[in-house]
Amino acid sequence: MSGLKRPPALAVGHRIRFEGQVRGVLEVTAQAAVLEDAETPHRVVALIDLFEAEDFEVLFQPERMPLPAVGLLEAFPPEAVKQALWWEKHILEVLHGLAPDAEPGTEPRPGYGPGSSVTSRQRVKAAELAAAGHDVAAQTVGNRRRRYQAEGLVGLADRRPVRKRAEFGSVPEPVVEAMRKAIKEGVDTSTRNGAYLIWRTGEILRESVEEPVELPTQRTLYRLLEKLAKGTHATGSAVTRRSKAHGAAAPFGELTVSAPGEVMQIDSTPLDVMVRLDNGVVGKVELTGMIDVATRTLSAAVLRPTTKSVDASVLLARTVTPELMRPGWVDALKMSRSVLPHRRLLSLDERLEHAAAKPVIVPEMIVCDHGKAFISRNFRASCRFLEIDFQPTHKGAPFQKGHIEKMLGSVATMFAQFLPGHTGRNTDQRGRHPEQENLWSLPELQDLLDEWIVAQWQNRPHEGLRDPDHPGRLFTPNQKYAALVESCGYVPVALSGQDYVELLPAAWRAVNSYGIRINNRTYDSPELGPMRLRDSGVTAKRGLWEVHRDPYDASRVWVRDHRGDGGWVQATWKYLNRTPVPFGDLAWDHVSHQLPKATEEELAQAVADLLTRAHAGPDRPAAKKRDRKAAPAKAERRVAARTKAAPPTVPVPDPRPLPLPEAEAPEDDGDLAEVIPLGLFNPLEDPWGRS
């Protein structure tokens, strides 16, 4: 049996070969086709006979009409669209013999039947329209028919209202190129206004063009400058102008990250808030932060008068250790009441027992700019020690770490503006005498920032954390981390006590009979006995002893025993018992049963209370006459009551109660808060060695 063969497609307008003649197909029905014939007006042939003929062949097929650009019709005036629809009705009758709104079974009108050609139908249509009062020639009908077949309905519309104009009007091309060059010259220079750029355009024309070119009018040149300078900040911010000019050319690439810590970014910026520094002087501080690109988690953020390389190294230690709960924080901020998988993570990492609702993320790669604090030998050594890839961006390319840049800006708009002493981004936005407001001290402000990160940032839906399958849904950083940790897993990389102390910044001091003095604080310990008034043996440091300290915890320092085995000796601040100790060593009354999850209302209330407290400033007693000799003692007690140390960066053992100093009678009326005995933080003790 012969194989089956699909019959050829046949449509009106095809040219075929049949019985020795080239014929046009005038009409096709379900069983027959109407063909042109040399002897008769037309000939009806059954399809089965046509396809079985020996010399049957489809010679060529007319090109298919393209899909009409219907969307372009929205740019045309309503009258032009109405006129195009009127012409379409007549053109369709010329092409197919019937009007588009004809009822089924309607016979073609005289002159449009199967035996008539397209040319004859065009003449009939032109005569018909002329009789109806429209001055239309057969050639016009043919032109519109061809445009309709090529462009669809858009080809029948009057294009004059939407005719494309030259991009820069009648401005000569040399003037356009000269102004482009003038704008490009100003990328790395100070900002100038449009008058200078127009003047410089004329100078470039006279220097480069051989034949003189007449400049357009001032109004035309300003309009040209507005078009050419769009998006370049040619007359705006110099920093933004350089960033735009030296940025990557579109289309922009996107770094795909799928695991927490795969790519993290670090940067620092001045915080737009006045604070009281340790010496009582009012000044500004810098905010240094690190963000995880995959989850947008703000893993660590610290405030310092100036950012140094040692501060960046301490930031690494804070990133890989949990954020512990603090006194005064609501239970809704505990990790055990968050969306994070606390119970499963706790089985892997014992340090999370008293942690706040912020993930612990170990960096695999850190992206930073070329700031001295980040490209220093100290920071690079810390990255090598923790086996972290160090990746500086290209110079003048802040967009390569856009996530941390955006985060630092968000801190200014979402947190800093609620604080007393807010200065704004520049002098134009600064109020009158912000330094005279009720300012926070640096440790107090650091504590507020840590609480805000846990309460607000980690629980706020982020625009960059969308569900790919449901783009309308936003995730919070904690939710994104909980989702990714299910597929990527969690491997705790805990710093030992030795590792933690090694990462701290070093200072070289003499061990005197009274101990060690750093920043007007005296540190002493019985273990320092063999070192007192002795030379360390390090000739490069003139016999001084290496002292490591945590910039965010003034309670103790560690001294390397250069004369012994090179280990660390801890020295405690002389007045430690008179001030709060680090919160990492607090005794927490944790219940064993599962706590209920924090509700959205509880988190929102925690954020609202935080911003209210932050805006009010620290509690300061009302100004009144008092004994000048008694003022320093009272101020010391007030600072001791309000100052809170930053949390430790490693897990701590069970607290040991400290002997409290003898309480003094309060001078102010009112009940004092209950005093909780706190233990000392020992980073050299192994947290996994607890029973």
PyMOL commands that set and color helices and strands:
alter all, ss='L'
color gray80, all
select helices_A, chain A and resi 47-52+70-75+78-96+118-131+138-156+160-162+173-185+194-208+218-228+238-245+309-319+331-333+335-337+342-348+350-354+377-385+398-414+416-418+427-429+434-436+442-455+457-459+477-488+497-503+526-531+539-541+576-578+583-585+600-616+630-642+687-689
alter helices_A, ss='H'
color red, helices_A
select strands_A, chain A and resi 15-18+21-28+32-35+43-46+57-60+264-276+282-292+298-304+365-368+389-392+462-466+474-475+506-509+516-518+521-524+545-550+553-560+568-573
alter strands_A, ss='S'
color yellow, strands_A
deselect
rebuild
show_as cartoon
